[in-house]
Amino acid sequence: MGKVIRKLFTLLLAVFIGFWLSASGILQGTELGNWLDRIVSYIPTPETWSEIGSLELDIDQLSKTTGPSADTESEDTVATTPASSEVNYSIVEDKIFTLLNELRLEKGLNTLQRNDMLKKAADLRAVETETLFSHTRPNGTDAFTVFKEEGIDYAYQVVGENLGMATNYLEETEMAELLFNGWVESEGHYENMVRPEYEEIGIGVHYDGEFLYATQIFGTPMY
């Protein structure tokens, strides 16, 4: 162990001396100096660390097999999701929708149809996840109480929710693929996306200036 530590110390010392010699200009114009400059140019400096892209990806999933009629109203109003000037929500949502139905077709399943009420619910939930990334809403109730909000009337047999969040650092289509692939690689989220009972989908997106939030709400209505 002592030999390993001594070798590591020697290596670190050599790197430090190399940086110092390169920065001091003592060897400028010499073959050794040019060689050190080339090595240093490949090593990130503190000034360039902030330029390296970061990524945070988180996902969450929930489903419910039965539910009451959602014809009641609460005092809360449904928040709208204005399109961010920095992110085109429609591109993200359309790409997720396309990828989802392509996956279902690959599995021999029915494709899902868009539903306006599920879309409203997904929009609201995407906004809420900025405050609390959970299937518990910021008011302390479970995710599916969203169907009791004023303006959201969706009586369901089966319903499910997938949540996704990632640092926004790619173009809209690529961010949609990133979030979708995160769901595919997670067993619970994947099961929601390929559940045969589902017939409809609502997709909501929200951007807070740093993170991009996406919500899938699946449903089968009561006929």
Residue, then its C-alpha position, 0 to 999 in steps of 0.5 A: m500500500g505504501k508503494v502505491i501511495r508513493k507512486l500516486f504522490t509522485l504522479l501528482l507531483a509530476v503533473f503539478i510541476g508540468f502545469w507550473l512549467s507550462a504556465s511559467g513559460i520557462l520552457q517556451g519554444t523548446e521541444l519539452g515546452n511544446w510537449l507540455d503545452r500539448i498535454v495541458s491543452y487536453i486537461p480541463t481547467p477550472e475556467t472550462w468546467s462550467e462549460i461541461g453539460s450536466l444532466e439530472l434525470d428522475i422518473d416516477q410512476l403510478s397507476k390505479t385500476t378503478g376510480p370514481s366518476a370525476d364529475t365533482e368540482s373543487e374550489d381550485t382552478v386548473a392552472t394553464t401551462p403557457a408555452s415557454s419562449e425557450v422550449n416548444y412544448s408541442i414538439v416535446e409532447d408530439k415526440i413522446f406521443t409518437l415514441l409511445n405509440e411506436l412502442r405499443l405497435e412493436k408489442g402488438l398493442n392498440t395505439l393510444q388516442r389523445n384525450d383533451m381532459l387527460k391533456k389538461a390533467a397532465d398539464l396541471r400535473a407537470v406544473e405541480t411536479e416543479t413544486l413536488f416531484s411525487h404522485t402526491r400533489p402539493n396540496g397533500t392529496d394523491a395524483f388522481t384527485v386532479f380529475k376533481e379539478e374544475g374543468i377536468d371531467y374524466a370518469y375512468q375505469v383505469v388510469g395511470e401516471n408517469l412522471g419525468m424530469a431532466t435538466n434541459y440541455l438538448e433540443e426538444t426532440e432529443m429531450a423527449e427521447l431522453l425522458f422517454n428512454g428513461w421511462v422505457e428503462s424503468e420497469g414500472h414506467y414501462e409497464n404503464m406504457v405497454r398496459p393493454e387496458y389503456e386507450e387514451i393518453g394526455i401528455g403535459v410538459h413544463y419548463d422552469g428555466e432549468f429542468l424540463y418536466a413531463t407527465q404522461i396520464f393514461g386512461t380508459p374512460m367509463y362508457 
